[in-house]
Amino acid sequence: RMSIAVEAVERIGEIYEEDKKLNDIPSEMRKKLREEKVKPLVEAYFEWVKEQRLHAVKGSALGKALQYSINQESYLRTFLEEPDVPLDNNRAERAIRNFTIGRKNWVMIDTIHGAESSAMLYSLAETAKANNLKPYEYFKYLLEEIPPHMDEKDTAFIDKLMPWSDTLPEACRKEKQE
């Protein structure tokens, strides 16, 4: 008989494997197929976790892991109800990884204004990456385009500068992967 931890990883792996098959399917169809194919695996997983939790040593690492799954159940099921929500938040965690690693280097930011400016720039860079832009080229473009508008009261021009704007120059865009 395999250990509880190994079995948990295998059960979670099955959920990932089944959901991965639905990646390139339109939202509504993905929701329907998640209901048919993935939800039964999720149901079985949580039933199994609750059963195993009864037998785990309270306070042990395994007991805490099983209890965590139970405590987070409603959040862990969100992807079943919302077809555009991914199974996990790995993409978001990867996006903030550089920030969490770099924060030790930012001790010289010792004012509120410095911290706010850094946060804005970081957010803009990550948003550019999320929209398949080259951050350096995008920042360069912004620094060329914004100054002529500094005295204007109308800020409508900003819409054309947003990372998702169709009017950005091709030089700002990453080449599409085939």
C-alpha positions in Angstrom: 0.0 0.0 0.0 1.4 3.4 -1.0 1.7 6.2 1.6 -1.0 8.7 2.0 1.2 11.5 0.8 2.1 9.6 -2.4 -1.5 8.8 -3.0 -2.5 12.4 -2.5 0.1 13.6 -5.1 -1.2 10.9 -7.5 -4.8 12.0 -7.1 -3.9 15.6 -7.6 -1.8 14.6 -10.6 -4.9 12.9 -12.2 -6.9 16.1 -11.7 -4.1 18.2 -13.4 -3.8 15.7 -16.2 -7.5 15.7 -17.0 -7.8 19.5 -16.7 -4.7 20.0 -18.9 -6.6 18.3 -21.8 -9.1 21.2 -21.7 -6.6 24.1 -22.1 -7.4 25.0 -25.7 -11.1 24.7 -25.5 -13.5 27.6 -25.4 -14.7 28.7 -22.0 -18.3 27.4 -22.0 -17.2 24.0 -23.4 -14.4 23.9 -20.8 -16.9 24.5 -18.0 -19.1 21.7 -19.3 -16.2 19.2 -19.7 -14.7 20.1 -16.3 -18.1 19.3 -14.8 -18.2 15.9 -16.6 -14.5 14.9 -16.4 -12.7 16.8 -13.7 -15.3 17.4 -11.0 -15.7 13.7 -10.3 -11.9 13.5 -9.6 -12.1 16.5 -7.4 -15.1 15.1 -5.5 -13.3 11.8 -5.0 -10.1 13.6 -3.8 -12.0 15.6 -1.1 -13.9 12.6 0.1 -10.6 10.7 0.3 -8.8 13.6 2.1 -11.6 13.8 4.7 -11.4 10.1 5.3 -7.6 10.2 5.6 -7.7 13.2 8.0 -9.6 11.0 10.5 -6.7 8.6 10.7 -3.8 11.1 10.5 -1.9 12.1 13.7 -3.2 15.5 14.7 -0.5 18.2 14.4 1.7 16.0 12.2 2.9 17.4 8.8 0.6 15.0 7.0 -2.3 16.0 9.3 -1.7 19.7 8.7 -1.5 19.1 4.9 -4.8 17.2 4.9 -6.5 19.8 7.1 -5.2 22.6 4.8 -6.8 20.9 1.8 -10.1 20.6 3.7 -9.9 24.3 4.9 -9.3 25.5 1.4 -11.8 23.3 -0.3 -14.2 26.0 -1.5 -11.3 28.0 -3.0 -9.7 25.0 -4.6 -13.0 24.2 -6.3 -13.4 27.7 -7.9 -11.9 26.6 -11.2 -14.8 24.2 -11.6 -17.4 27.0 -11.6 -15.4 29.6 -13.5 -14.0 28.2 -16.8 -11.4 31.0 -17.2 -9.9 30.4 -13.8 -6.8 28.2 -13.9 -6.5 25.1 -11.7 -3.7 26.8 -9.7 -2.1 30.2 -9.3 1.4 29.2 -10.5 1.4 31.9 -13.2 0.7 34.6 -10.7 3.3 33.3 -8.4 5.9 33.2 -11.2 5.0 36.8 -12.0 5.8 38.0 -8.5 8.8 35.8 -7.9 11.3 38.4 -9.2 9.7 41.0 -6.9 10.0 38.8 -3.8 13.6 37.9 -4.6 14.5 41.5 -5.4 12.9 43.1 -2.3 16.1 42.6 -0.3 17.9 44.7 -2.9 15.4 47.5 -2.4 16.3 48.5 1.2 17.5 51.8 -0.1 13.8 52.7 -0.9 13.2 54.4 2.5 10.4 56.8 1.7 6.7 56.2 1.0 7.0 58.0 -2.4 10.0 55.8 -3.4 8.1 52.7 -2.4 5.0 53.8 -4.3 7.0 54.7 -7.4 8.8 51.4 -7.3 5.5 49.5 -6.9 4.0 51.4 -9.9 6.9 50.7 -12.1 7.1 47.1 -11.1 3.3 46.6 -11.7 3.6 48.3 -15.1 6.6 46.0 -16.1 4.7 42.9 -15.0 1.6 44.0 -16.8 3.6 44.6 -19.9 5.1 41.0 -19.7 1.6 39.6 -19.1 0.5 41.3 -22.4 3.5 39.9 -24.3 5.4 43.1 -24.5 9.1 43.8 -24.2 9.3 45.8 -21.0 12.4 47.8 -22.1 10.9 48.8 -25.5 7.5 49.5 -23.9 9.0 51.8 -21.2 11.1 53.6 -23.9 7.9 54.1 -25.9 6.1 55.5 -22.9 8.9 57.9 -22.0 8.8 59.2 -25.6 5.0 59.5 -25.9 4.0 60.9 -22.5 6.1 64.1 -22.2 4.3 65.9 -25.1 1.0 65.5 -23.2 2.1 66.7 -19.8 0.3 70.0 -20.0 -2.9 68.6 -21.3 -6.0 68.2 -19.2 -7.5 65.5 -21.4 -6.0 62.1 -20.5 -7.7 60.1 -23.2 -4.3 59.6 -24.9 -3.4 57.1 -22.1 -5.8 54.5 -23.5 -3.5 54.2 -26.6 -0.5 53.6 -24.3 -2.0 50.8 -22.3 -0.2 47.4 -22.5 -3.2 45.8 -24.2 -3.7 48.6 -26.7 -3.8 47.5 -30.4 -2.1 50.8 -31.4 1.3 50.0 -29.7 4.2 49.8 -32.1 5.4 46.4 -33.1 8.8 47.1 -31.6 7.1 46.8 -28.2 5.6 43.4 -28.9 7.3 40.0 -28.3 7.4 37.7 -31.3 4.6 35.2 -31.2 5.7 31.7 -30.5 4.5 29.2 -33.1 
